[in-house]
Amino acid sequence: MPSVSVVIRAFNEGQHLGRLISGLNQQTVRPDEIIVVDSGSTDDTVKIALDSGCRIVNIPKEEFSFGRSLNYGCEAATGDVLLIVSAHVYPIHDSYLEHMIRPFEDGVTDIAYGRQVGDHRTKFSESRIMLQWFPEESIWDQGHPFSNNANAAVRRSTWAAHRYNEELTGLEDLEFANRVIAKGARVAYVAEASVVHVHEETWSIIQNRYRREAIAYKRIMDKASMSAAKAAGLALLNIFGDYVHAARVGSLASNVFSIPRFRAAQFYGAWEGFRNNANVSEELLRRFYYPADSAQPGSRASIGNVIDYGEIR
């Protein structure tokens, strides 16, 4: 059984962090250590982490990027496997960690990532994206570099050999996996290692997220582009698909306005990102990472017992 270090990136995550740590501590396979990389929280994030026995690694705001904060945490970690999770996710089952590290038993898998689902706070269109990105069946050798560091694991030796790109404004997980696959390694998708991913973002933050990810994608894939017409067409196509699905499940009335707002924010943000100059200013980086409103609150294997979180927030 490999030793496991959990690396959590956090900024003002006091509303969610306690639930995540509680879920990790109720696993059938317990992590050997939990490291919280904090980038200047002003709420009780650090206190919650310290009271729970976590190690704190601080990264100054002016030095923050997604890749750099991960490198800070991975450098501090001692485990054979690094479990990387967002501070606003929490495992559904007590065998989550056991399932997540299982692919590494084959000796050739270097990256694994698990399923993500929403909850009652998740916008309808976002839940549709999660269904598309994170299916119900595992894929042990998926053959392409998609991965998601909100719920993923990597061999520490693999991280040490490649490290995360510190210059990207997002998608550091995809870029990292792309380089690792080029060396002959495997990426596994583990549906049984599922978490709830809590997104309570405002419309401006959603637009901001897709904008910075498009900027990163443009840097990773040199010839990638998106015209205004293509962005508008994709938005309309997805709005239509969301409406059809919402009507099918009896949720159209409650989502009739949120669906077009989400898709407009998604594809307008992506279009902005693709037309952005490759050189991103420091001011824009601050807006990406610290926006003004970011502090607002077949057959399947046995997955395990559902965790009861009680009153833990």
C-alpha positions, -999 to +999 in steps of 0.1 A: +000+000+000+016+033-011+018+062+014-006+090+004-002+128+009-033+149+003-026+184-012-054+209-010-052+244-025-072+269-005-082+305-004-111+315+020-125+280+021-136+280+057-172+272+045-161+239+030-127+227+042-140+211+074-163+188+055-135+177+032-111+169+060-138+150+079-145+129+048-108+121+043-105+111+080-134+086+076-118+067+047-112+029+048-076+038+037-065+069+056-041+095+041-007+097+058-008+135+058-029+164+047-012+195+034-032+227+028-016+253+005-031+286+016-028+317-006-037+344+019-071+334+034-087+360+056-114+337+070-110+307+093-095+284+067-061+282+083-075+276+118-098+248+106-068+232+089-045+235+119-072+223+144-076+192+122-039+184+122-031+195+087+002+210+076+000+245+063+021+257+033+018+294+026+021+309-009+020+348-012-008+361-033+016+378-057+033+345-064+002+325-069-007+304-099-025+271-099+006+252-110+029+270-086+007+264-056+006+227-065+043+226-068+046+242-033+023+215-018+039+186-037+074+197-026+063+196+010+046+162+006+063+129+015+038+103+002+044+079-027+010+091-042-001+127-041-039+131-039-048+166-052-083+179-043-100+212-043-109+226-009-146+227-019-151+191-027-159+162-004-159+124-009-192+106-011-180+072+001-157+059+027-137+039+001-130+069-020-093+070-014-090+033-017-104+034-052-084+064-062-050+048-055-059+014-069-048+022-105-012+028-093-009-009-085-002-017-122+031+001-122+024+020-154-004+044-144+010+078-134-022+099-131-057+090-119-087+113-116-121+106-101-157+114-107-173+148-098-210+154-092-229+185-081-254+190-054-285+212-049-262+243-053-249+233-087-262+252-117-281+230-141-258+235-170-228+228-149-243+195-138-246+186-175-209+194-180-200+172-151-221+143-166-202+147-198-167+150-183-171+124-156-191+093-167-204+065-145-179+039-158-142+038-151-116+039-179-083+024-169-063+037-198-081+065-215-054+074-240-058+112-239-046+139-215-078+151-199-076+152-162-089+174-135-070+185-103-102+191-083-101+153-077-069+136-090-038+117-079-003+114-093+028+095-084+052+117-065+081+105-087+061+115-118+054+150-104+091+153-094+102+145-130+077+168-147+063+193-122+033+215-130+036+245-153+036+276-132+030+301-160-005+289-171-037+306-160-054+273-158-055+237-172-022+229-155-036+193-151-042+189-188-008+203-198+009+181-172-009+149-184-001+157-220+037+157-212+034+125-190+015+106-217+041+116-243+066+096-221+044+065-224+025+067-191-012+061-185-040+082-172-069+064-155-104+076-148-119+061-116-156+066-115-158+049-080-136+077-065-164+102-066-167+136-049-193+163-047-178+195-062-195+225-047-197+255-071-215+286-058-199+310-083-214+343-095-219+348-132-188+370-134-167+343-118-180+317-142-171+339-171-137+346-155-130+309-151-137+300-187-117+331-199-085+321-180-089+284-191-092+295-227-060+316-224-043+285-210-057+262-237-045+286-264-009+284-249-010+246-247-026+240-281-009+266-304-035+265-332-066+266-310-090+294-317-126+304-313-144+330-334-174+350-321-197+331-345-184+297-332-188+308-296-224+320-302-232+289-321-219+266-293-238+286-267-271+283-286-265+246-292-258+239-256-287+261-244-310+240-266-296+208-253-299+219-217-335+230-223-344+196-238-328+177-209-343+200-183-378+194-198-372+157-198-364+156-161-390+182-151-366+210-142-372+234-170-393+260-152-368+264-124-339+267-148-354+286-177-333+317-170-302+302-154-294+280-184-288+308-210-270+329-184-246+301-176-239+292-213-235+329-221-209+333-194-192+301-204-188+309-241-184+346-239-156+340-214-140+314-236-142+337-266-125+365-246-098+341-236-091+328-271-087+364-285-066+375-255-029+383-261-007+355-248+010+379-224-013+383-194-008+413-172-003+412-135-036+431-130-055+405-150-039+377-131-051+392-098-086+394-113-084+358-124-073+344-090-088+369-066-119+384-082-138+408-060-167+384-053-146+353-048-151+353-010-189+350-013-202+324+000-223-020-172-218-034-137-201-014-111-179-024-082-190-019-047-182+018-040-184+018-002-206+033+025-220+068+021-203+092+046-226+109+071-213+145+075-240+155+100-237+192+109-202+196+095-202+224+070 
